């Protein structure tokens, strides 16, 4: 079982290159970055964690720009999106971004993707929030065609293009590992796309039933990465190993440089 961090990189915290280098130096396996293009001022969608939406949600850097900086500053660190919001993204541009990052990083990309919870944010991208799941399905399928076919072509309800050339192709074959976020509503999508799961859980015990349901639907070998939103100690996360979780992402607060480095030192000590 490997350990990484999930965080928001913003204009107010440590930069992505220095953060990535610090993680690699301390033995962390991966850096996953959250994405929000913006936050509508008058949103009515409730923030899942309760209370007002934190400023880091609307100050976050574009994840592909930030991960490119992280790639240049590191040699082995796995670079992930956690998660890219597919209903808000053009599939042709996004396919090119993922493949380009995979190429320049030497094949170190994990593509975490999802539908998104903030309905007004989705709507501002010209997508009806009521069909955002179906939109995400088609865009992801179209991206797979773009990554794997010399003359990619796709005809659907929401994505439609005749044969096109689109390079680069990903260095990782057939394409970087695809992981989907969300709860049980995402399980059929995970099974259809032969993807992994990025779960959010406060503890191994809280994850076990849902993970068993996913494996019953998508197969025993479906890979799982979990974002640990509870206690961040070796004892608290040990049970994930028994569940067959391959990677635990620890939530890293968005802090200035010196505070971030001290936090990482404490986290490293807690994990033993």
C-alpha positions in Angstrom: 0.0 0.0 0.0 1.4 3.4 -1.0 0.8 6.8 0.4 0.2 10.1 -1.4 -1.5 13.4 -0.7 -4.5 15.1 -2.0 -4.6 18.9 -1.9 -5.7 22.1 -3.5 -2.7 24.1 -4.9 -3.6 27.8 -4.9 -2.0 31.2 -5.3 -1.9 31.5 -1.5 0.0 28.3 -0.6 3.2 26.4 -1.4 3.9 26.2 -5.2 3.4 22.9 -7.0 7.1 22.4 -7.9 8.3 22.9 -4.3 5.5 20.8 -2.9 6.2 17.9 -5.3 9.9 17.9 -4.6 9.2 17.9 -0.8 6.8 14.9 -1.2 9.3 12.9 -3.2 12.1 13.7 -0.7 10.0 12.4 2.1 9.1 9.2 0.4 5.5 9.9 -0.7 4.4 8.0 -3.8 2.0 10.5 -5.3 0.5 14.0 -5.5 -3.2 14.3 -6.5 -4.7 17.8 -7.2 -8.3 18.8 -6.9 -10.1 20.8 -9.6 -12.7 23.5 -9.7 -12.7 26.0 -12.5 -14.7 28.5 -10.4 -17.3 28.8 -7.7 -20.5 30.7 -8.5 -21.1 33.4 -5.9 -24.8 32.7 -5.4 -24.7 28.9 -5.5 -27.5 27.0 -3.9 -25.8 23.6 -4.0 -24.8 22.6 -0.4 -21.1 22.2 0.3 -20.8 18.4 1.1 -18.7 19.1 4.2 -21.1 21.7 5.5 -20.7 25.4 6.0 -19.5 27.9 3.4 -17.3 26.7 0.5 -13.7 27.4 1.4 -11.7 29.9 -0.7 -9.3 27.2 -1.9 -12.1 25.9 -4.1 -12.1 29.0 -6.2 -8.4 29.9 -5.9 -7.1 26.5 -7.1 -4.6 26.4 -10.0 -5.4 24.5 -13.2 -4.4 20.9 -12.3 -2.6 20.1 -15.5 -0.5 23.3 -15.3 0.4 22.6 -11.7 1.2 18.9 -12.3 3.4 19.8 -15.2 5.5 22.0 -12.8 5.5 19.1 -10.4 6.7 16.7 -13.1 9.7 18.9 -13.9 10.7 19.1 -10.2 10.6 15.3 -9.6 11.7 12.0 -11.0 9.4 9.3 -9.6 6.4 11.0 -8.1 3.1 9.8 -9.5 0.9 12.8 -10.7 -2.8 12.5 -10.4 -6.0 14.6 -10.8 -8.3 14.1 -7.9 -10.6 14.7 -9.6 -10.9 16.3 -13.1 -14.5 17.5 -13.6 -15.4 16.0 -17.0 -18.7 17.7 -17.6 -16.8 21.0 -17.5 -14.0 19.9 -19.9 -13.8 19.6 -23.7 -12.8 16.0 -24.4 -10.4 16.8 -27.2 -8.5 19.4 -25.2 -8.5 17.2 -22.1 -7.3 14.1 -24.0 -4.4 16.2 -25.3 -3.6 17.6 -21.8 -3.6 14.1 -20.2 -1.4 12.6 -23.0 1.0 15.6 -23.0 1.5 15.4 -19.2 2.0 11.7 -19.4 4.6 12.2 -22.1 6.6 15.0 -20.4 6.5 13.2 -17.0 7.8 9.9 -18.4 4.5 8.0 -17.9 3.7 9.0 -14.3 0.1 10.1 -14.7 -3.0 8.8 -13.0 -6.2 10.3 -14.5 -8.8 10.7 -11.8 -12.1 11.9 -13.2 -15.6 12.5 -12.1 -19.0 14.2 -12.6 -18.9 16.9 -10.0 -21.3 17.9 -7.2 -21.7 21.7 -7.8 -24.6 21.9 -10.2 -24.2 25.7 -10.9 -20.5 25.3 -11.7 -21.4 22.6 -14.3 -24.2 24.8 -15.7 -21.8 27.7 -16.3 -20.0 25.4 -18.7 -23.1 25.0 -20.9 -24.0 21.5 -19.6 -27.4 20.7 -18.1 -26.5 19.4 -14.6 -29.4 16.8 -14.8 -27.5 14.9 -17.6 -23.9 15.5 -16.4 -23.4 11.8 -15.8 -24.3 10.9 -19.3 -22.1 13.7 -20.6 -19.2 12.5 -18.6 -19.7 8.9 -19.9 -19.5 10.0 -23.5 -16.6 12.4 -23.0 -14.5 9.7 -21.3 -15.3 7.2 -24.0 -14.4 9.7 -26.7 -11.1 10.4 -24.9 -10.2 6.7 -24.9 -10.8 6.7 -28.6 -8.5 9.8 -29.0 -5.8 8.1 -26.9 -5.9 4.7 -28.7 -6.8 5.3 -32.3 -4.8 6.9 -35.1 -7.9 8.2 -36.7 -10.2 8.8 -33.8 -14.0 9.1 -34.4 -16.9 9.4 -32.0 -20.7 9.9 -32.6 -22.9 10.3 -29.5 -25.6 12.5 -28.1 -23.2 15.0 -26.5 -19.9 14.3 -28.3 -19.7 14.1 -32.1 -16.8 14.3 -34.4 -15.7 12.6 -37.6 -12.3 11.0 -37.9 -9.5 13.3 -36.6 -5.8 13.1 -36.0 -4.9 14.1 -32.4 -1.4 13.7 -30.9 0.5 13.1 -28.7 -0.7 9.7 -27.7 0.0 8.8 -24.1 3.3 7.2 -23.3 1.5 4.8 -21.0 -0.3 2.2 -23.0 -3.1 1.9 -23.8 -3.6 5.1 -21.8 -2.9 6.3 -18.2 -4.7 4.6 -15.4 -8.3 5.9 -15.2 -9.9 6.2 -11.8 -13.4 7.6 -11.2 -14.6 9.4 -8.1 -18.0 9.2 -6.5 -20.1 6.9 -4.4 -22.2 3.9 -5.3 -23.8 5.9 -8.2 -20.4 5.7 -10.0 -20.0 1.9 -9.7 -21.7 1.1 -13.0 -19.6 3.7 -14.8 -16.4 2.2 -13.3 -17.4 -1.2 -14.5 -18.3 -0.1 -18.0 -15.0 1.8 -18.4 -12.8 -0.8 -16.7 -11.6 1.9 -14.4 -10.5 2.2 -10.8 -12.2 3.9 -7.9 -11.1 7.0 -6.0 -13.1 6.8 -2.8 -13.5 9.2 0.1 -13.7 7.7 3.5 -13.0 8.5 7.2 -11.8 5.0 8.0 -11.3 1.5 6.6 -14.4 0.3 8.4 -16.5 2.9 6.7 -15.2 1.9 3.3 -15.5 -1.9 3.5 -19.2 -2.4 2.5 -19.1 -0.1 -0.5 -15.8 -1.6 -1.7 -17.3 -5.1 -1.5 -20.3 -3.9 -3.5 -18.0 -2.4 -6.2 -16.0 -5.6 -6.5 -19.2 -7.6 -6.8 -20.1 -5.4 -9.8 -16.8 -4.6 -11.4 -14.6 -7.6 -10.4 -12.3 -8.5 -7.5 -9.3 -6.9 -9.2 -10.8 -3.4 -9.5 -8.1 -1.0 -8.2 -9.0 1.3 -5.3 -7.4 4.5 -4.1 -8.9 6.1 -1.0 -8.8 9.7 0.2 -8.5 9.4 4.0 -10.6 12.2 5.5 -10.2 11.0 9.1 -7.2 10.5 11.5 -3.9 10.5 9.7 -1.8 8.0 11.5 -0.3 4.6 10.7 -2.8 2.9 13.0 -5.8 4.7 11.6 -5.0 3.7 8.0 -3.6 0.2 8.5 -6.9 -1.5 7.9 -6.9 -0.3 4.3 -4.2 -2.8 3.5 -6.4 -5.6 4.6 -9.1 -4.3 2.2 -6.7 -4.5 -0.7 -6.6 -0.7 -1.2 -3.5 0.1 -3.3 -3.1 3.8 -2.4 -4.1 6.0 0.5 -4.3 9.8 -0.2 -3.9 11.9 2.9 -5.6 15.3 2.9 -3.0 18.1 2.9 -4.2 21.5 4.0 -3.4 24.5 1.7 -0.8 26.4 3.6 2.2 28.6 2.9 5.6 27.0 2.2 7.1 26.8 5.7 3.9 25.6 7.3 3.4 23.0 4.6 6.9 21.6 5.1 6.4 21.3 8.8 3.0 19.6 8.3 4.7 17.1 5.9 7.4 16.3 8.4 4.7 15.7 11.1 2.7 13.5 8.7 5.8 11.5 7.8 6.5 10.9 11.4 2.9 9.8 12.1 3.1 7.3 9.3 6.3 5.8 10.6 
